[in-house]
C-alpha cells in the first residue's frame, strides 16, 4: 500500500510535464517502479559503505583511547567512548549501529 501511495504522489508530481503525460500510464508506472528500485539499491549501497567507514574509523579511534584495554568491559568501553570528545563530536558516529561497535570493540581487545 505504501508503494501505491508513493506511486500516486510521484505520478501526480510529474503530471504537469507534457512529455510525461503523453507516455501511456502503464509505461509511466514501469518507469517509476524502476526508478524506485534503483534509488533503493543506491541507498542500500550507501548505507553499507557508511557502516564500513564507521567501523574503520572506530577501530582507528579505539587505538588512540588509552583507557580501553583488554581488561575493559563493553559497558565500561561505552562509557569511555561517550565521554571521549573525538567520538562524541564526530558526526560519523551519530547513528552507528551498537552491534557494529561491539564487534569492533571485540576485535580491538
C-alpha positions as CSV (number, residue, x, y, z in Angstrom):
1,X,0.0,0.0,0.0
2,X,2.9,2.4,0.8
3,X,4.2,1.8,-2.8
4,X,0.8,2.7,-4.3
5,X,0.7,5.9,-2.2
6,X,4.3,6.7,-3.3
7,X,3.4,6.0,-6.9
8,X,0.3,8.2,-6.7
9,X,2.3,11.0,-5.2
10,X,5.2,10.6,-7.6
11,X,2.9,10.3,-10.6
12,X,1.0,13.4,-9.7
13,X,4.2,15.3,-9.2
14,X,5.2,14.8,-12.8
15,X,1.7,15.2,-14.3
16,X,2.2,18.8,-15.3
17,X,5.1,17.9,-17.7
18,X,3.8,17.3,-21.2
19,X,6.4,14.7,-22.1
20,X,5.4,12.7,-19.0
21,X,1.6,12.8,-19.8
22,X,1.9,11.6,-23.4
23,X,3.6,8.3,-22.2
24,X,1.0,5.6,-21.6
25,X,0.1,5.1,-17.9
26,X,1.5,1.5,-17.7
27,X,4.8,2.7,-19.1
28,X,4.9,5.6,-16.6
29,X,4.3,3.1,-13.8
30,X,7.1,0.9,-15.1
31,X,9.5,3.8,-15.3
32,X,8.5,4.9,-11.8
33,X,8.9,1.4,-10.3
34,X,12.3,1.1,-12.0
35,X,13.4,4.4,-10.5
36,X,12.2,3.4,-7.0
37,X,14.2,0.1,-7.4
38,X,17.4,1.8,-8.4
39,X,17.1,4.5,-5.7
40,X,16.5,1.8,-3.1
41,X,19.5,-0.1,-4.4
42,X,21.7,3.0,-4.3
43,X,20.6,3.8,-0.7
44,X,21.4,0.3,0.5
45,X,24.8,0.5,-1.1
46,X,25.4,3.9,0.6
47,X,24.3,2.5,3.9
48,X,26.7,-0.4,3.6
49,X,29.6,1.9,2.7
50,X,28.7,4.1,5.7
51,X,28.8,1.1,8.1
52,X,32.2,0.1,6.7
53,X,33.5,3.6,7.2
54,X,32.1,3.9,10.7
55,X,33.7,0.6,11.7
56,X,37.1,1.5,10.2
57,X,37.1,4.9,11.9
58,X,36.0,3.4,15.3
59,X,38.9,0.9,15.1
60,X,41.3,3.8,14.5
61,X,39.8,5.8,17.3
62,X,40.0,2.8,19.7
63,X,43.7,2.6,19.1
64,X,44.1,6.1,20.5
65,X,41.9,5.6,23.6
66,X,44.4,4.5,26.3
67,X,41.6,3.9,28.8
68,X,40.4,1.0,26.8
69,X,42.5,-2.2,27.1
70,X,42.0,-5.9,27.0
71,X,40.6,-5.7,30.6
72,X,37.9,-3.2,29.7
73,X,34.3,-4.4,29.7
74,X,31.9,-3.5,27.0
75,X,29.9,-1.4,29.4
76,X,32.9,0.5,30.5
77,X,34.1,1.0,27.0
78,X,30.8,2.5,26.1
79,X,31.1,5.0,29.0
80,X,34.6,5.9,28.0
81,X,33.6,6.5,24.4
82,X,30.5,8.5,25.4
83,X,32.8,11.0,27.2
84,X,35.6,10.9,24.7
85,X,35.4,14.1,22.6
86,X,36.7,12.7,19.3
87,X,33.9,10.1,19.5
88,X,31.2,12.5,20.8
89,X,32.0,15.2,18.3
90,X,32.3,13.1,15.2
91,X,29.0,13.1,13.2
92,X,30.1,9.9,11.6
93,X,29.3,8.1,14.9
94,X,25.9,9.7,15.5
95,X,23.9,6.7,14.2
96,X,26.5,4.0,14.5
97,X,25.0,0.5,15.0
98,X,25.6,-0.7,18.5
99,X,26.3,-4.2,17.3
100,X,28.9,-2.9,14.9
101,X,30.5,-1.0,17.8
102,X,30.6,-4.2,19.8
103,X,32.2,-6.2,17.0
104,X,34.9,-3.5,16.5
105,X,35.5,-3.4,20.3
106,X,35.9,-7.2,20.5
107,X,38.3,-7.2,17.6
108,X,40.2,-4.4,19.3
109,X,40.7,-6.1,22.6
